[in-house]
Amino acid sequence: MEIIDQKISILQIELQEYAQSLKFEQLCEFSMKNLETIPWEKLNFQGLYLIEIKNDLKHNVFKEWSEEFCCRWQDPLYVRKWVSNPKKMRLSKHTELKDWIPLYIGKSKKIKDRLYEHIHLKLDQPTTGLKLKIRENMQNEVFRVSFINMPTQNYDWVMPKFEKILRDRINPIIGRQ
């Protein structure tokens, strides 16, 4: 058993180093009013995805922006409806208000289907997702999708690790973890 543990430890270090080098490739920007800008045909693969929200330029500092955003995101209409929530620890990692704020990082064997769910799921559906289209208070927001295509046969083994490493590096403000 000791030999197996040693081999796994070496492999974990290699995977950690590899994951640190991963970079998201920007795909598109969209709003609920122009969903046709999403090139769905380019999302037929497995991997990781990042959804960001554009800074609306109403605030000068991240704390003010995040307080207003969290208030809207956690509107009583949307709470406890199978929706991921803002994470205080991840919010605290952001000190600068940038043009794009990382909203959510996920993994999927079918990124196209999962992104579709994040946009189109209804509030009463028991699948967890962002449920962007149903949120009246997010209709004017601009979102950006980026991805990392990861065609691996070891998806169930490596993708949770890669997702965690990228989540810890980028600190998306919404999530279950």
N, C-alpha and C positions, 0 to 999 in steps of 0.2 A: 504493500500500500504506500510505503514511503516513496518509492520510485514514481508512482502515479502522481502523488502530491507534488513532487519536484517538477515533473513535466507540466502539470497544470499550472503551477506557479510561474514557470518560464513563459508558458503560453499566455497567461493573464498579463504579464508585463508587456509582451509583444502586442497584444490586442489593445492595451491601454495606450501604448505609444502610437499605434496605428490610428486609433480613435481620435487622439489629440490632433492628428494631421487632417482630419476630415473637414471639408468645407462645403457649405450649402451653395447650390447653384440657383440663382434667381430664375423664376419661371414667368411670373406675371403679377400685375396689380389688378385689383378688381374691387367693386363695391356691390352692394345688393341691387343697385340700379343697372349695372353693366356686367352681369355674370357671363355674358357671351365672350368676354375677353379671356376667359380661362380656356387654355388649349387642352381640353380633356384628353385628346388623343395622344398627347405627349406624356401622360401620367400612367401608362399601362406597365407598371413595374413595381417591385417591392423595394422598400428602403425607409428612409427617414424624411420627414417633412417639417418645415418651419412656417408658421403663419405669424406675420407681423402686422401691426396696426400703425398707420401713418399718424405722426404727431399733427394735431389739428391747429397748432400755433396759437391756441387760446391762452396758454400758460408759458411762463418763463423758466420754471423749475420743475424737475421731475415729480417732486412730492406733491405739488399742486395738481399737476396733470393726473397723477395716479390716484389721488383722493377723489377727483371728479369722475375718473373712469370707473373706479371701484364702486362708487355710489350708483352709477348707471348700470354696471354689470350685475350688481347685487340687488337690483330693484326687486321688490317683493313678488312681482309677476314672474320672475325667472328663478327664484331661489327654490331649491329642493325639487328641481325638475330634470334631474339627470344631467346636470351641467357642471363642468369643472369650475372651480372658483379661484379667485386671486390668492396667491400665496405670499403671506407677509414676509417670510424670509427671502424669497426671490425678489420681491419688490424692494426690500432694503438693500439689495446688491446694486441697484441702479442709483447712481448719483447725478448723472447728467441726462438732460432731456435731449434726446437725439431725434433725427427725422423719422426713424422707424423704431418702434418699440417691440421687442420679441414677445409675442402673445402666447404661443403654444408650440411645443415640439412633440411630435408623435412618430410612431413607426407603424408600418402596415405592409402586409403582403400584397395589398392592392391599394396603392396610394390614391388612385382615381376614385375608387369607391369610398374610401375613408374621407377624403376631402369633400366629396359630394354630401356625405352624412353631416360633416361639420357645418355645412351651409344649409342643408335642407331638412334635417330632422325636425319633427314637431316637438313641442314641449312635453306632451304626454307620452312620447315614445321612451321606453325604458333603456335605450342605448345612450351611454354618456357621449356628449359631443358639445361643441360650442353653440350649435343651433342658432347661427347668425341671422338667417333670413327671417325668423320669427320674432327677433328682437327689434321692436319698433325704434328703440333708442340707439340702434347701431346702423340704421339704414343709410346714413350719410358718411359713414366711415369708409376709409380706403384701406384695403388689406393687401398684403403681398405674400405670395407663396414661393418658397424655395424648397429644394429637395436634394437628396443624395441618393442616387440609384445604387442599391446594394444587392446585386444578384448572387446571393449566397445559398448554398444548400444547407447551411447551418444557421438559418434565420433565427429559430427559437432559442438557440444557444448564445449567439453573439449580439443580436440586435438589442435586447434589453440593456446590455452593458454599454453599447455604443450610444443608445438613447440617453442613458443616465449620465455618461461622460459629457455629452453635448449639452444636456440640460444644466449640468453643474457649471459648464463654461459660459453658456449664453444667458441662463436665468430667465426663461420665459415667465411672464407674470401670472399666467393661468395654468392650472394643471391639477391632477389628482395626487401627484407626488411632489 
